[in-house]
Amino acid sequence: MKTKRVSISMIAMILVAAFIFPAQVNAQGRKDQKRDREEMVKRVNSAKIAFITENLDLSPEEAQVFWPVYNEMNKKRDELILETFGPFKRENEQEEPTEAEAKEMMAKRLDNEEALLKLKREYHEEFLNILPATKVMKLYEVEHRFRGHLIDNFKPDRGERKQDNRMGEAPPCRENNRRFR
């Protein structure tokens, strides 16, 4: 009789552990994912700064004024982007939004896209107060090339990320795509 009680209590403990352990592992997995994502964002931002610095040819005086303004713009832009696409990430992706929710989400997205354009115009004027128009135009081109590099770097290559260019390094210049020298 005692062995049955021990066996039943052992089975009960195993079942409880089977339900608790995956929840703990899942919570730890989410923390790891968040930490990995934050680390990736830092590496991408460092690579972007290196790429822009290398290709924009800023004087020390220009760089001293430009980078705080550029970083401020990026912070505001990132907040708007997060606000724009945040509602599209749903807790339960299996559940479709109602018609009213979808309309509200799309209206909010359009508002945020307009705010992004307004922000870009505002900072465009600030950049023109800091840099010559040719360097502002070159900035936009360099940002575009960097985004292209990110896309190329993360394209599936037989299921694996390209290994030729790690995100901690500035991507090579594509001389044939370069308008400015």
N, C-alpha and C positions, 0 to 999 in steps of 0.2 A: 504494500500500500504506500509505504514511504517512497519507493522508487517511482511510482506513478505520479505522486505529488511533485517530486523533484523533476521528473521528465516534463510534466505539464508546465511547471514554473519555468523550466529551461526553455521550452518551446515559446512560452509567452514572452520571455526576455529576448529571445532571438527575434521574434516577430516585431517587438517594440523597437529593437535596435535596427532592424531592417527598414523600418519606416523613418526613424530619426536620422540615421547615418546619411542616407541620400539627401535629406533636406540640408544637413550641415555641409555636405560636399557641394551641393548646388549653391548654397550661400557663399561658400569659399570660392567657388568657380566664378560667381558674379563679381566678387571683389577682385579676383585675379584679372578678369576681363576688363574691369574698369581701370585697374592699375596699368595693364598692358596698353589699353587705349590711350591713357594719359601719357604714357611713355612714348607711344607712336606719334602723338600730336606734337610732343616736344621735339622729337627727332625730325619730323617733317618741317616744323617751324625753323629749326636750326638750319636745315638744309636749304630752306627757302631764303633765309637771311643771307646765307653764304652765296647762294646763286645770284640773288639780286645785287649784293655787294660786288661780286666779281664782274657782273655784266653791266652795271649801271655807271661805273666809273665816277663815283661821287668824290668830290674833294673832301678833306676832313671837315671843313666848315659846313659844307652842304649836308654831310652825313650827320653831324651833330644836331642840326635842326630837323632834318628829314625823318630820322628813325623814330623819335618820340611821336611825331604826327602820324606816321605810317602805322606804328604799333597801336595807337589810339583808334585809328580807323579800323584796323583789323579786329580789335576787341569788340567794337560796336557792330561790325559786320557779322562776326561770329555769333554774337547774341541774337541778332536779327535772324540769321540762318537757323539757329537752334529753335527760335520761336516759330519760324516758318514751317520747319519740317517736324518739329516735336509732336504736333497733334496727329501726324500721320503714323506715328509709332503707337500702336495700341497694345494694351496689356494682353488682350486676348485677340490675336490676329485672326482667329477662326470666325470671330463675330464681325459681321459687316456693319458699318455705321448706318444709322437710319437716314432717310432722305434729308431730313432737317439738319442732322449732324453733318452730313456731307456738304450741304450748301454752306453751312456756317464755317466749316473747315476751309472750303475753297475761297470764301470771301476773305477770311483771315489771311490765307496764303497770298492772295492778290494784294491785300493791304500791305503785307510785309514786303512783297516784291517791289511795290511802289516806294516803300520806305528805304529799301536797299538802293534803288536808283537815286533817290534824293540824297542819301548818304554819299554815294559815289560822286554825284555832282558837287556836293559841298566840299568834299576832300579834294576833288579835282582842282577846284579854285585855290584851296590851301597849298596844294602841291605846286601850282603855277606861281604862287607867291614865294616859294622856297627855291624851286628849280626852273631852269629854262624849259620852254615847251618841248624842245627836242628830247630832253631827259625824261619828262613826264610821259611823252609818247613811248619812249624806250622802256620805261617802267611797265607800262601796260603790256607791251610786247614780251618783256622778260617774264612777267607774271603768267602770261598765256603759255609761254614755252615751259615754264616750270610745271604748270598744271598738266601739260602734255607729257612731261617727264613722269609725273606721278602716275598718270594713266598707263603709260608704257611700262613703268616699273611694277605695277600691280596687275597687269594683264595675266590671265591664266596661261601658263606655258606648260602644257601637259599636266595641269593640276598643281603646278608649283610656281612660286613667285620667282621672277628673274633674279638670278644671283649675281649678275655682272655689276650691279650698282646698288650698294646698300644705302638706306635712307639717311644715314648719318653723314654722308658725303654730298658735296655739291655735285649735281649732274654735269656731264660734259657739255660744252657748248656745241650746238649744231651749226657749224660755220655756214653751211649752205642755206640755212633758214634765217640767217641773221641779216637784218637790214642795216644795222648800225655797227660800226667798227671802232 
